[in-house]
Amino acid sequence: MKKYRCLVCDWIYDEYLGAPLDGIAPQTKWEDVPADWVCPDCGATKDEFEMIEI
C-alpha cells in the first residue's frame, strides 16, 4: 500500500487507512479514489498529490 502527500498542505492519504470520514474505505488504492475527491484539509484536487516513499 502506498501513501500520497498533498503538495498544498502536506496532508497524507494512506491507502491502508483510506479516509473513512470522507467516504473512502480503508485499503482503497489511489487510482480507485474518485476523480472529484479533494483533500479534506485544504480542498486540493487529486492532481495536487504526489506519491511519497515510506
All heavy atoms as atom14 arrays in JSON, in Angstrom:
{
  "sequence": "MKKYRCLVCDWIYDEYLGAPLDGIAPQTKWEDVPADWVCPDCGATKDEFEMIEI",
  "atom14_mask": [
    [1, 1, 1, 1, 1, 1, 1, 1, 0, 0, 0, 0, 0, 0],
    [1, 1, 1, 1, 1, 1, 1, 1, 1, 0, 0, 0, 0, 0],
    [1, 1, 1, 1, 1, 1, 1, 1, 1, 0, 0, 0, 0, 0],
    [1, 1, 1, 1, 1, 1, 1, 1, 1, 1, 1, 1, 0, 0],
    [1, 1, 1, 1, 1, 1, 1, 1, 1, 1, 1, 0, 0, 0],
    [1, 1, 1, 1, 1, 1, 0, 0, 0, 0, 0, 0, 0, 0],
    [1, 1, 1, 1, 1, 1, 1, 1, 0, 0, 0, 0, 0, 0],
    [1, 1, 1, 1, 1, 1, 1, 0, 0, 0, 0, 0, 0, 0],
    [1, 1, 1, 1, 1, 1, 0, 0, 0, 0, 0, 0, 0, 0],
    [1, 1, 1, 1, 1, 1, 1, 1, 0, 0, 0, 0, 0, 0],
    [1, 1, 1, 1, 1, 1, 1, 1, 1, 1, 1, 1, 1, 1],
    [1, 1, 1, 1, 1, 1, 1, 1, 0, 0, 0, 0, 0, 0],
    [1, 1, 1, 1, 1, 1, 1, 1, 1, 1, 1, 1, 0, 0],
    [1, 1, 1, 1, 1, 1, 1, 1, 0, 0, 0, 0, 0, 0],
    [1, 1, 1, 1, 1, 1, 1, 1, 1, 0, 0, 0, 0, 0],
    [1, 1, 1, 1, 1, 1, 1, 1, 1, 1, 1, 1, 0, 0],
    [1, 1, 1, 1, 1, 1, 1, 1, 0, 0, 0, 0, 0, 0],
    [1, 1, 1, 1, 0, 0, 0, 0, 0, 0, 0, 0, 0, 0],
    [1, 1, 1, 1, 1, 0, 0, 0, 0, 0, 0, 0, 0, 0],
    [1, 1, 1, 1, 1, 1, 1, 0, 0, 0, 0, 0, 0, 0],
    [1, 1, 1, 1, 1, 1, 1, 1, 0, 0, 0, 0, 0, 0],
    [1, 1, 1, 1, 1, 1, 1, 1, 0, 0, 0, 0, 0, 0],
    [1, 1, 1, 1, 0, 0, 0, 0, 0, 0, 0, 0, 0, 0],
    [1, 1, 1, 1, 1, 1, 1, 1, 0, 0, 0, 0, 0, 0],
    [1, 1, 1, 1, 1, 0, 0, 0, 0, 0, 0, 0, 0, 0],
    [1, 1, 1, 1, 1, 1, 1, 0, 0, 0, 0, 0, 0, 0],
    [1, 1, 1, 1, 1, 1, 1, 1, 1, 0, 0, 0, 0, 0],
    [1, 1, 1, 1, 1, 1, 1, 0, 0, 0, 0, 0, 0, 0],
    [1, 1, 1, 1, 1, 1, 1, 1, 1, 0, 0, 0, 0, 0],
    [1, 1, 1, 1, 1, 1, 1, 1, 1, 1, 1, 1, 1, 1],
    [1, 1, 1, 1, 1, 1, 1, 1, 1, 0, 0, 0, 0, 0],
    [1, 1, 1, 1, 1, 1, 1, 1, 0, 0, 0, 0, 0, 0],
    [1, 1, 1, 1, 1, 1, 1, 0, 0, 0, 0, 0, 0, 0],
    [1, 1, 1, 1, 1, 1, 1, 0, 0, 0, 0, 0, 0, 0],
    [1, 1, 1, 1, 1, 0, 0, 0, 0, 0, 0, 0, 0, 0],
    [1, 1, 1, 1, 1, 1, 1, 1, 0, 0, 0, 0, 0, 0],
    [1, 1, 1, 1, 1, 1, 1, 1, 1, 1, 1, 1, 1, 1],
    [1, 1, 1, 1, 1, 1, 1, 0, 0, 0, 0, 0, 0, 0],
    [1, 1, 1, 1, 1, 1, 0, 0, 0, 0, 0, 0, 0, 0],
    [1, 1, 1, 1, 1, 1, 1, 0, 0, 0, 0, 0, 0, 0],
    [1, 1, 1, 1, 1, 1, 1, 1, 0, 0, 0, 0, 0, 0],
    [1, 1, 1, 1, 1, 1, 0, 0, 0, 0, 0, 0, 0, 0],
    [1, 1, 1, 1, 0, 0, 0, 0, 0, 0, 0, 0, 0, 0],
    [1, 1, 1, 1, 1, 0, 0, 0, 0, 0, 0, 0, 0, 0],
    [1, 1, 1, 1, 1, 1, 1, 0, 0, 0, 0, 0, 0, 0],
    [1, 1, 1, 1, 1, 1, 1, 1, 1, 0, 0, 0, 0, 0],
    [1, 1, 1, 1, 1, 1, 1, 1, 0, 0, 0, 0, 0, 0],
    [1, 1, 1, 1, 1, 1, 1, 1, 1, 0, 0, 0, 0, 0],
    [1, 1, 1, 1, 1, 1, 1, 1, 1, 1, 1, 0, 0, 0],
    [1, 1, 1, 1, 1, 1, 1, 1, 1, 0, 0, 0, 0, 0],
    [1, 1, 1, 1, 1, 1, 1, 1, 0, 0, 0, 0, 0, 0],
    [1, 1, 1, 1, 1, 1, 1, 1, 0, 0, 0, 0, 0, 0],
    [1, 1, 1, 1, 1, 1, 1, 1, 1, 0, 0, 0, 0, 0],
    [1, 1, 1, 1, 1, 1, 1, 1, 0, 0, 0, 0, 0, 0]
  ],
  "atom14_positions": [
    [[0.84, -1.17, 0.0], [0.0, 0.0, 0.0], [0.89, 1.24, 0.0], [1.95, 1.27, 0.61], [-0.91, 0.01, 1.22], [-1.74, -1.27, 1.38], [-3.53, -1.06, 1.3], [-3.85, -1.04, -0.42], [0.0, 0.0, 0.0], [0.0, 0.0, 0.0], [0.0, 0.0, 0.0], [0.0, 0.0, 0.0], [0.0, 0.0, 0.0], [0.0, 0.0, 0.0]],
    [[0.43, 2.28, -0.68], [1.23, 3.49, -0.88], [0.63, 4.65, -0.09], [-0.51, 4.59, 0.36], [1.28, 3.83, -2.35], [1.94, 2.74, -3.19], [1.85, 3.06, -4.65], [2.43, 1.91, -5.47], [2.17, 2.09, -6.89], [0.0, 0.0, 0.0], [0.0, 0.0, 0.0], [0.0, 0.0, 0.0], [0.0, 0.0, 0.0], [0.0, 0.0, 0.0]],
    [[1.42, 5.72, 0.0], [0.96, 6.96, 0.63], [1.15, 8.1, -0.35], [2.1, 8.1, -1.14], [1.74, 7.23, 1.92], [1.48, 6.21, 3.01], [2.21, 6.57, 4.28], [1.94, 5.53, 5.34], [2.56, 5.88, 6.62], [0.0, 0.0, 0.0], [0.0, 0.0, 0.0], [0.0, 0.0, 0.0], [0.0, 0.0, 0.0], [0.0, 0.0, 0.0]],
    [[0.26, 9.07, -0.28], [0.3, 10.23, -1.17], [0.2, 11.48, -0.31], [-0.63, 11.56, 0.59], [-0.85, 10.17, -2.17], [-0.71, 9.01, -3.12], [-1.11, 7.73, -2.76], [-0.14, 9.18, -4.37], [-0.96, 6.66, -3.61], [0.01, 8.11, -5.24], [-0.4, 6.85, -4.85], [-0.24, 5.79, -5.7], [0.0, 0.0, 0.0], [0.0, 0.0, 0.0]],
    [[1.03, 12.48, -0.63], [1.09, 13.73, 0.14], [0.51, 14.87, -0.68], [0.82, 15.05, -1.84], [2.54, 14.05, 0.5], [2.71, 15.33, 1.28], [4.15, 15.57, 1.69], [5.03, 15.7, 0.54], [5.33, 16.85, -0.05], [4.81, 17.98, 0.39], [6.14, 16.88, -1.08], [0.0, 0.0, 0.0], [0.0, 0.0, 0.0], [0.0, 0.0, 0.0]],
    [[-0.34, 15.66, -0.02], [-0.88, 16.87, -0.63], [0.25, 17.89, -0.74], [0.92, 18.2, 0.25], [-2.02, 17.41, 0.22], [-2.7, 18.97, -0.42], [0.0, 0.0, 0.0], [0.0, 0.0, 0.0], [0.0, 0.0, 0.0], [0.0, 0.0, 0.0], [0.0, 0.0, 0.0], [0.0, 0.0, 0.0], [0.0, 0.0, 0.0], [0.0, 0.0, 0.0]],
    [[0.46, 18.41, -1.94], [1.52, 19.39, -2.16], [1.17, 20.77, -1.59], [2.04, 21.62, -1.43], [1.82, 19.52, -3.65], [2.34, 18.25, -4.33], [2.41, 18.44, -5.83], [3.69, 17.86, -3.76], [0.0, 0.0, 0.0], [0.0, 0.0, 0.0], [0.0, 0.0, 0.0], [0.0, 0.0, 0.0], [0.0, 0.0, 0.0], [0.0, 0.0, 0.0]],
    [[-0.1, 20.98, -1.28], [-0.54, 22.27, -0.76], [-0.41, 22.33, 0.76], [0.16, 23.29, 1.31], [-2.0, 22.56, -1.19], [-2.51, 23.86, -0.58], [-2.12, 22.6, -2.71], [0.0, 0.0, 0.0], [0.0, 0.0, 0.0], [0.0, 0.0, 0.0], [0.0, 0.0, 0.0], [0.0, 0.0, 0.0], [0.0, 0.0, 0.0], [0.0, 0.0, 0.0]],
    [[-0.88, 21.28, 1.46], [-0.91, 21.36, 2.92], [-0.19, 20.22, 3.64], [-0.18, 20.16, 4.86], [-2.36, 21.43, 3.4], [-3.27, 19.87, 3.25], [0.0, 0.0, 0.0], [0.0, 0.0, 0.0], [0.0, 0.0, 0.0], [0.0, 0.0, 0.0], [0.0, 0.0, 0.0], [0.0, 0.0, 0.0], [0.0, 0.0, 0.0], [0.0, 0.0, 0.0]],
    [[0.37, 19.28, 2.88], [1.12, 18.13, 3.43], [0.25, 17.06, 4.09], [0.76, 16.18, 4.77], [2.2, 18.58, 4.42], [3.34, 19.31, 3.73], [3.62, 19.01, 2.56], [3.93, 20.21, 4.35], [0.0, 0.0, 0.0], [0.0, 0.0, 0.0], [0.0, 0.0, 0.0], [0.0, 0.0, 0.0], [0.0, 0.0, 0.0], [0.0, 0.0, 0.0]],
    [[-1.07, 17.1, 3.9], [-1.94, 16.03, 4.4], [-1.56, 14.73, 3.68], [-1.25, 14.75, 2.5], [-3.41, 16.38, 4.15], [-4.38, 15.41, 4.77], [-4.82, 15.41, 6.06], [-5.04, 14.33, 4.11], [-5.71, 14.38, 6.24], [-5.87, 13.7, 5.07], [-5.02, 13.82, 2.82], [-6.66, 12.6, 4.78], [-5.8, 12.72, 2.52], [-6.62, 12.12, 3.49]],
    [[-1.58, 13.61, 4.39], [-1.18, 12.33, 3.82], [-2.39, 11.43, 3.61], [-3.18, 11.21, 4.55], [-0.18, 11.6, 4.75], [1.05, 12.46, 5.03], [0.2, 10.23, 4.18], [1.93, 12.71, 3.83], [0.0, 0.0, 0.0], [0.0, 0.0, 0.0], [0.0, 0.0, 0.0], [0.0, 0.0, 0.0], [0.0, 0.0, 0.0], [0.0, 0.0, 0.0]],
    [[-2.53, 10.92, 2.38], [-3.52, 9.87, 2.11], [-2.79, 8.54, 2.14], [-1.86, 8.31, 1.36], [-4.21, 10.05, 0.74], [-5.12, 8.88, 0.45], [-6.37, 8.82, 1.05], [-4.73, 7.83, -0.38], [-7.21, 7.73, 0.84], [-5.56, 6.74, -0.6], [-6.79, 6.7, 0.01], [-7.62, 5.62, -0.19], [0.0, 0.0, 0.0], [0.0, 0.0, 0.0]],
    [[-3.18, 7.68, 3.05], [-2.58, 6.35, 3.21], [-3.58, 5.33, 2.67], [-4.71, 5.24, 3.18], [-2.31, 6.11, 4.7], [-1.61, 4.8, 4.99], [-1.79, 3.83, 4.23], [-0.89, 4.75, 6.0], [0.0, 0.0, 0.0], [0.0, 0.0, 0.0], [0.0, 0.0, 0.0], [0.0, 0.0, 0.0], [0.0, 0.0, 0.0], [0.0, 0.0, 0.0]],
    [[-3.21, 4.59, 1.62], [-4.12, 3.62, 1.02], [-4.61, 2.6, 2.06], [-5.76, 2.17, 2.0], [-3.46, 2.88, -0.14], [-3.23, 3.73, -1.35], [-2.58, 2.99, -2.5], [-1.89, 1.97, -2.26], [-2.78, 3.42, -3.65], [0.0, 0.0, 0.0], [0.0, 0.0, 0.0], [0.0, 0.0, 0.0], [0.0, 0.0, 0.0], [0.0, 0.0, 0.0]],
    [[-3.76, 2.22, 2.99], [-4.14, 1.24, 4.01], [-5.27, 1.78, 4.9], [-6.22, 1.08, 5.22], [-2.93, 0.85, 4.85], [-3.26, -0.2, 5.89], [-3.41, -1.53, 5.53], [-3.43, 0.15, 7.23], [-3.73, -2.49, 6.48], [-3.74, -0.8, 8.18], [-3.9, -2.12, 7.8], [-4.22, -3.07, 8.75], [0.0, 0.0, 0.0], [0.0, 0.0, 0.0]],
    [[-5.16, 3.04, 5.29], [-6.14, 3.65, 6.2], [-7.35, 4.22, 5.48], [-8.42, 4.35, 6.06], [-5.48, 4.76, 7.03], [-4.31, 4.33, 7.92], [-3.68, 5.55, 8.56], [-4.78, 3.33, 8.96], [0.0, 0.0, 0.0], [0.0, 0.0, 0.0], [0.0, 0.0, 0.0], [0.0, 0.0, 0.0], [0.0, 0.0, 0.0], [0.0, 0.0, 0.0]],
    [[-7.17, 4.63, 4.21], [-8.25, 5.31, 3.49], [-8.54, 6.67, 4.11], [-7.7, 7.25, 4.8], [0.0, 0.0, 0.0], [0.0, 0.0, 0.0], [0.0, 0.0, 0.0], [0.0, 0.0, 0.0], [0.0, 0.0, 0.0], [0.0, 0.0, 0.0], [0.0, 0.0, 0.0], [0.0, 0.0, 0.0], [0.0, 0.0, 0.0], [0.0, 0.0, 0.0]],
    [[-9.74, 7.14, 3.89], [-10.2, 8.39, 4.51], [-11.67, 8.2, 4.84], [-12.56, 8.77, 4.21], [-9.99, 9.57, 3.55], [0.0, 0.0, 0.0], [0.0, 0.0, 0.0], [0.0, 0.0, 0.0], [0.0, 0.0, 0.0], [0.0, 0.0, 0.0], [0.0, 0.0, 0.0], [0.0, 0.0, 0.0], [0.0, 0.0, 0.0], [0.0, 0.0, 0.0]],
    [[-11.96, 7.35, 5.85], [-13.34, 6.97, 6.15], [-14.28, 8.15, 6.44], [-15.45, 8.09, 6.08], [-13.23, 6.07, 7.38], [-11.79, 5.78, 7.58], [-11.01, 6.7, 6.71], [0.0, 0.0, 0.0], [0.0, 0.0, 0.0], [0.0, 0.0, 0.0], [0.0, 0.0, 0.0], [0.0, 0.0, 0.0], [0.0, 0.0, 0.0], [0.0, 0.0, 0.0]],
    [[-13.76, 9.22, 7.04], [-14.61, 10.38, 7.32], [-15.04, 11.08, 6.03], [-16.0, 11.85, 6.04], [-13.89, 11.36, 8.25], [-13.58, 10.81, 9.65], [-12.8, 11.84, 10.45], [-14.85, 10.41, 10.38], [0.0, 0.0, 0.0], [0.0, 0.0, 0.0], [0.0, 0.0, 0.0], [0.0, 0.0, 0.0], [0.0, 0.0, 0.0], [0.0, 0.0, 0.0]],
    [[-14.31, 10.81, 4.94], [-14.63, 11.42, 3.65], [-15.21, 10.4, 2.67], [-15.25, 10.64, 1.47], [-13.36, 12.05, 3.06], [-12.84, 13.16, 3.95], [-13.58, 14.12, 4.17], [-11.71, 13.05, 4.44], [0.0, 0.0, 0.0], [0.0, 0.0, 0.0], [0.0, 0.0, 0.0], [0.0, 0.0, 0.0], [0.0, 0.0, 0.0], [0.0, 0.0, 0.0]],
    [[-15.63, 9.24, 3.19], [-16.28, 8.24, 2.35], [-15.34, 7.32, 1.59], [-15.79, 6.6, 0.7], [0.0, 0.0, 0.0], [0.0, 0.0, 0.0], [0.0, 0.0, 0.0], [0.0, 0.0, 0.0], [0.0, 0.0, 0.0], [0.0, 0.0, 0.0], [0.0, 0.0, 0.0], [0.0, 0.0, 0.0], [0.0, 0.0, 0.0], [0.0, 0.0, 0.0]],
    [[-14.04, 7.33, 1.92], [-13.07, 6.46, 1.25], [-12.7, 5.35, 2.22], [-12.07, 5.59, 3.25], [-11.81, 7.24, 0.81], [-12.17, 8.51, 0.04], [-10.87, 6.33, 0.03], [-12.89, 8.27, -1.27], [0.0, 0.0, 0.0], [0.0, 0.0, 0.0], [0.0, 0.0, 0.0], [0.0, 0.0, 0.0], [0.0, 0.0, 0.0], [0.0, 0.0, 0.0]],
    [[-13.09, 4.13, 1.89], [-12.88, 2.98, 2.77], [-11.4, 2.64, 2.91], [-10.61, 2.89, 2.0], [-13.63, 1.77, 2.23], [0.0, 0.0, 0.0], [0.0, 0.0, 0.0], [0.0, 0.0, 0.0], [0.0, 0.0, 0.0], [0.0, 0.0, 0.0], [0.0, 0.0, 0.0], [0.0, 0.0, 0.0], [0.0, 0.0, 0.0], [0.0, 0.0, 0.0]],
    [[-11.02, 2.06, 4.05], [-9.65, 1.57, 4.21], [-9.28, 0.62, 3.07], [-10.14, -0.09, 2.55], [-9.66, 0.85, 5.56], [-10.76, 1.53, 6.31], [-11.8, 1.85, 5.27], [0.0, 0.0, 0.0], [0.0, 0.0, 0.0], [0.0, 0.0, 0.0], [0.0, 0.0, 0.0], [0.0, 0.0, 0.0], [0.0, 0.0, 0.0], [0.0, 0.0, 0.0]],
    [[-8.01, 0.62, 2.71], [-7.43, -0.22, 1.66], [-7.95, 0.13, 0.26], [-7.96, -0.7, -0.64], [-7.62, -1.7, 1.98], [-6.94, -2.07, 3.28], [-6.94, -3.55, 3.59], [-7.21, -4.37, 2.73], [-6.62, -3.89, 4.82], [0.0, 0.0, 0.0], [0.0, 0.0, 0.0], [0.0, 0.0, 0.0], [0.0, 0.0, 0.0], [0.0, 0.0, 0.0]],
    [[-8.36, 1.41, 0.08], [-8.75, 1.9, -1.24], [-7.51, 2.45, -1.93], [-6.87, 3.37, -1.44], [-9.83, 3.01, -1.13], [-10.98, 2.47, -0.49], [-10.19, 3.55, -2.5], [0.0, 0.0, 0.0], [0.0, 0.0, 0.0], [0.0, 0.0, 0.0], [0.0, 0.0, 0.0], [0.0, 0.0, 0.0], [0.0, 0.0, 0.0], [0.0, 0.0, 0.0]],
    [[-7.16, 1.85, -3.06], [-6.0, 2.3, -3.83], [-6.25, 3.7, -4.38], [-7.38, 4.08, -4.66], [-5.69, 1.32, -4.95], [-5.23, -0.03, -4.44], [-4.59, -0.81, -5.55], [-4.04, -2.12, -5.06], [-2.87, -1.97, -4.22], [0.0, 0.0, 0.0], [0.0, 0.0, 0.0], [0.0, 0.0, 0.0], [0.0, 0.0, 0.0], [0.0, 0.0, 0.0]],
    [[-5.18, 4.45, -4.55], [-5.26, 5.84, -5.01], [-6.02, 5.94, -6.33], [-6.85, 6.83, -6.5], [-3.86, 6.42, -5.13], [-3.83, 7.86, -5.53], [-3.35, 8.37, -6.7], [-4.27, 8.98, -4.77], [-3.47, 9.73, -6.71], [-4.04, 10.14, -5.54], [-4.85, 9.12, -3.51], [-4.35, 11.41, -5.09], [-5.16, 10.4, -3.07], [-4.92, 11.52, -3.85]],
    [[-5.76, 5.02, -7.25], [-6.43, 5.09, -8.55], [-7.93, 4.81, -8.44], [-8.69, 5.16, -9.34], [-5.78, 4.14, -9.57], [-5.74, 2.69, -9.15], [-4.44, 2.28, -8.46], [-3.66, 3.14, -8.0], [-4.23, 1.06, -8.37], [0.0, 0.0, 0.0], [0.0, 0.0, 0.0], [0.0, 0.0, 0.0], [0.0, 0.0, 0.0], [0.0, 0.0, 0.0]],
    [[-8.37, 4.24, -7.31], [-9.8, 3.97, -7.1], [-10.51, 5.08, -6.33], [-11.73, 5.04, -6.16], [-9.98, 2.63, -6.38], [-9.5, 1.46, -7.22], [-9.57, 1.54, -8.47], [-9.04, 0.46, -6.64], [0.0, 0.0, 0.0], [0.0, 0.0, 0.0], [0.0, 0.0, 0.0], [0.0, 0.0, 0.0], [0.0, 0.0, 0.0], [0.0, 0.0, 0.0]],
    [[-9.75, 6.06, -5.85], [-10.34, 7.23, -5.2], [-11.01, 8.05, -6.32], [-10.4, 8.27, -7.37], [-9.26, 8.06, -4.46], [-9.85, 9.37, -3.95], [-8.66, 7.25, -3.32], [0.0, 0.0, 0.0], [0.0, 0.0, 0.0], [0.0, 0.0, 0.0], [0.0, 0.0, 0.0], [0.0, 0.0, 0.0], [0.0, 0.0, 0.0], [0.0, 0.0, 0.0]],
    [[-12.26, 8.47, -6.13], [-12.95, 9.22, -7.19], [-12.17, 10.44, -7.67], [-11.5, 11.12, -6.88], [-14.26, 9.66, -6.52], [-14.46, 8.68, -5.4], [-13.09, 8.3, -4.93], [0.0, 0.0, 0.0], [0.0, 0.0, 0.0], [0.0, 0.0, 0.0], [0.0, 0.0, 0.0], [0.0, 0.0, 0.0], [0.0, 0.0, 0.0], [0.0, 0.0, 0.0]],
    [[-12.25, 10.71, -8.96], [-11.51, 11.81, -9.58], [-11.9, 13.17, -9.0], [-11.09, 14.09, -8.98], [-11.72, 11.81, -11.09], [0.0, 0.0, 0.0], [0.0, 0.0, 0.0], [0.0, 0.0, 0.0], [0.0, 0.0, 0.0], [0.0, 0.0, 0.0], [0.0, 0.0, 0.0], [0.0, 0.0, 0.0], [0.0, 0.0, 0.0], [0.0, 0.0, 0.0]],
    [[-13.13, 13.29, -8.49], [-13.58, 14.58, -7.96], [-13.34, 14.73, -6.44], [-13.73, 15.71, -5.84], [-15.06, 14.81, -8.28], [-15.98, 13.76, -7.65], [-15.49, 12.74, -7.12], [-17.21, 13.97, -7.7], [0.0, 0.0, 0.0], [0.0, 0.0, 0.0], [0.0, 0.0, 0.0], [0.0, 0.0, 0.0], [0.0, 0.0, 0.0], [0.0, 0.0, 0.0]],
    [[-12.67, 13.74, -5.85], [-12.32, 13.81, -4.43], [-11.32, 14.94, -4.21], [-10.48, 15.21, -5.06], [-11.73, 12.47, -3.98], [-11.31, 12.42, -2.54], [-12.1, 12.14, -1.48], [-10.01, 12.65, -2.02], [-11.37, 12.19, -0.32], [-10.06, 12.5, -0.63], [-8.78, 12.98, -2.59], [-8.97, 12.66, 0.2], [-7.69, 13.14, -1.77], [-7.79, 12.97, -0.39]],
    [[-11.41, 15.61, -3.07], [-10.47, 16.69, -2.73], [-9.89, 16.46, -1.34], [-10.47, 15.76, -0.52], [-11.13, 18.09, -2.8], [-11.57, 18.41, -4.22], [-12.28, 18.2, -1.83], [0.0, 0.0, 0.0], [0.0, 0.0, 0.0], [0.0, 0.0, 0.0], [0.0, 0.0, 0.0], [0.0, 0.0, 0.0], [0.0, 0.0, 0.0], [0.0, 0.0, 0.0]],
    [[-8.74, 17.05, -1.1], [-8.07, 16.95, 0.19], [-9.02, 17.43, 1.29], [-9.59, 18.52, 1.18], [-6.8, 17.81, 0.18], [-5.93, 17.87, 1.77], [0.0, 0.0, 0.0], [0.0, 0.0, 0.0], [0.0, 0.0, 0.0], [0.0, 0.0, 0.0], [0.0, 0.0, 0.0], [0.0, 0.0, 0.0], [0.0, 0.0, 0.0], [0.0, 0.0, 0.0]],
    [[-9.19, 16.64, 2.35], [-10.11, 17.04, 3.42], [-9.62, 18.24, 4.24], [-10.41, 18.91, 4.89], [-10.21, 15.8, 4.31], [-9.0, 15.01, 4.0], [-8.62, 15.31, 2.58], [0.0, 0.0, 0.0], [0.0, 0.0, 0.0], [0.0, 0.0, 0.0], [0.0, 0.0, 0.0], [0.0, 0.0, 0.0], [0.0, 0.0, 0.0], [0.0, 0.0, 0.0]],
    [[-8.34, 18.55, 4.17], [-7.82, 19.69, 4.94], [-7.86, 21.0, 4.16], [-8.16, 22.05, 4.72], [-6.39, 19.43, 5.4], [-6.33, 18.59, 6.67], [-7.4, 18.19, 7.19], [-5.21, 18.33, 7.14], [0.0, 0.0, 0.0], [0.0, 0.0, 0.0], [0.0, 0.0, 0.0], [0.0, 0.0, 0.0], [0.0, 0.0, 0.0], [0.0, 0.0, 0.0]],
    [[-7.52, 20.95, 2.85], [-7.39, 22.22, 2.13], [-8.2, 22.3, 0.83], [-8.25, 23.34, 0.21], [-5.92, 22.51, 1.84], [-5.21, 21.45, 0.54], [0.0, 0.0, 0.0], [0.0, 0.0, 0.0], [0.0, 0.0, 0.0], [0.0, 0.0, 0.0], [0.0, 0.0, 0.0], [0.0, 0.0, 0.0], [0.0, 0.0, 0.0], [0.0, 0.0, 0.0]],
    [[-8.79, 21.18, 0.39], [-9.6, 21.2, -0.82], [-8.81, 21.02, -2.11], [-9.37, 21.18, -3.19], [0.0, 0.0, 0.0], [0.0, 0.0, 0.0], [0.0, 0.0, 0.0], [0.0, 0.0, 0.0], [0.0, 0.0, 0.0], [0.0, 0.0, 0.0], [0.0, 0.0, 0.0], [0.0, 0.0, 0.0], [0.0, 0.0, 0.0], [0.0, 0.0, 0.0]],
    [[-7.53, 20.66, -2.01], [-6.72, 20.44, -3.22], [-7.25, 19.22, -3.97], [-7.77, 18.28, -3.37], [-5.25, 20.22, -2.84], [0.0, 0.0, 0.0], [0.0, 0.0, 0.0], [0.0, 0.0, 0.0], [0.0, 0.0, 0.0], [0.0, 0.0, 0.0], [0.0, 0.0, 0.0], [0.0, 0.0, 0.0], [0.0, 0.0, 0.0], [0.0, 0.0, 0.0]],
    [[-7.09, 19.23, -5.28], [-7.55, 18.11, -6.11], [-6.52, 16.98, -6.11], [-5.39, 17.15, -5.66], [-7.77, 18.56, -7.57], [-6.5, 18.99, -8.1], [-8.78, 19.7, -7.65], [0.0, 0.0, 0.0], [0.0, 0.0, 0.0], [0.0, 0.0, 0.0], [0.0, 0.0, 0.0], [0.0, 0.0, 0.0], [0.0, 0.0, 0.0], [0.0, 0.0, 0.0]],
    [[-6.92, 15.82, -6.64], [-6.0, 14.67, -6.7], [-4.74, 14.99, -7.48], [-3.68, 14.42, -7.2], [-6.7, 13.47, -7.34], [-7.6, 12.71, -6.39], [-8.22, 11.5, -7.04], [-7.2, 10.43, -7.33], [-7.77, 9.21, -7.92], [0.0, 0.0, 0.0], [0.0, 0.0, 0.0], [0.0, 0.0, 0.0], [0.0, 0.0, 0.0], [0.0, 0.0, 0.0]],
    [[-4.82, 15.89, -8.45], [-3.65, 16.28, -9.24], [-2.58, 16.96, -8.4], [-1.44, 17.07, -8.82], [-4.05, 17.24, -10.37], [-4.9, 16.55, -11.43], [-4.91, 15.31, -11.48], [-5.54, 17.27, -12.21], [0.0, 0.0, 0.0], [0.0, 0.0, 0.0], [0.0, 0.0, 0.0], [0.0, 0.0, 0.0], [0.0, 0.0, 0.0], [0.0, 0.0, 0.0]],
    [[-2.97, 17.43, -7.21], [-2.04, 18.15, -6.35], [-1.45, 17.25, -5.25], [-1.01, 17.74, -4.22], [-2.74, 19.37, -5.76], [-3.14, 20.36, -6.84], [-3.93, 21.53, -6.32], [-5.13, 21.36, -6.07], [-3.32, 22.61, -6.17], [0.0, 0.0, 0.0], [0.0, 0.0, 0.0], [0.0, 0.0, 0.0], [0.0, 0.0, 0.0], [0.0, 0.0, 0.0]],
    [[-1.45, 15.95, -5.51], [-0.85, 14.98, -4.6], [0.3, 14.28, -5.3], [0.29, 14.14, -6.52], [-1.88, 13.91, -4.19], [-2.81, 14.33, -3.09], [-3.83, 15.23, -3.33], [-2.67, 13.82, -1.81], [-4.7, 15.6, -2.31], [-3.52, 14.19, -0.79], [-4.55, 15.08, -1.04], [0.0, 0.0, 0.0], [0.0, 0.0, 0.0], [0.0, 0.0, 0.0]],
    [[1.29, 13.82, -4.51], [2.37, 13.04, -5.06], [2.61, 11.82, -4.17], [2.42, 11.9, -2.95], [3.66, 13.87, -5.16], [4.28, 14.24, -3.83], [5.58, 15.02, -3.96], [6.02, 15.29, -5.08], [6.15, 15.37, -2.92], [0.0, 0.0, 0.0], [0.0, 0.0, 0.0], [0.0, 0.0, 0.0], [0.0, 0.0, 0.0], [0.0, 0.0, 0.0]],
    [[3.02, 10.72, -4.78], [3.35, 9.53, -4.02], [4.63, 9.79, -3.25], [5.54, 10.44, -3.75], [3.54, 8.32, -4.94], [3.71, 7.03, -4.16], [3.74, 5.58, -5.21], [5.24, 5.87, -6.12], [0.0, 0.0, 0.0], [0.0, 0.0, 0.0], [0.0, 0.0, 0.0], [0.0, 0.0, 0.0], [0.0, 0.0, 0.0], [0.0, 0.0, 0.0]],
    [[4.66, 9.31, -2.01], [5.85, 9.51, -1.18], [6.47, 8.16, -0.84], [5.79, 7.14, -0.81], [5.54, 10.3, 0.11], [4.49, 9.6, 0.96], [5.11, 11.72, -0.23], [4.25, 10.24, 2.31], [0.0, 0.0, 0.0], [0.0, 0.0, 0.0], [0.0, 0.0, 0.0], [0.0, 0.0, 0.0], [0.0, 0.0, 0.0], [0.0, 0.0, 0.0]],
    [[7.76, 8.18, -0.6], [8.48, 6.97, -0.19], [8.23, 6.73, 1.29], [8.15, 7.66, 2.08], [9.97, 7.14, -0.44], [10.35, 7.26, -1.9], [10.05, 6.02, -2.72], [10.21, 4.9, -2.2], [9.64, 6.17, -3.88], [0.0, 0.0, 0.0], [0.0, 0.0, 0.0], [0.0, 0.0, 0.0], [0.0, 0.0, 0.0], [0.0, 0.0, 0.0]],
    [[8.15, 5.48, 1.64], [7.89, 5.11, 3.03], [9.15, 4.57, 3.66], [9.88, 3.84, 3.07], [6.75, 4.08, 3.12], [5.5, 4.67, 2.5], [6.51, 3.66, 4.55], [4.41, 3.69, 2.26], [0.0, 0.0, 0.0], [0.0, 0.0, 0.0], [0.0, 0.0, 0.0], [0.0, 0.0, 0.0], [0.0, 0.0, 0.0], [0.0, 0.0, 0.0]]
  ]
}
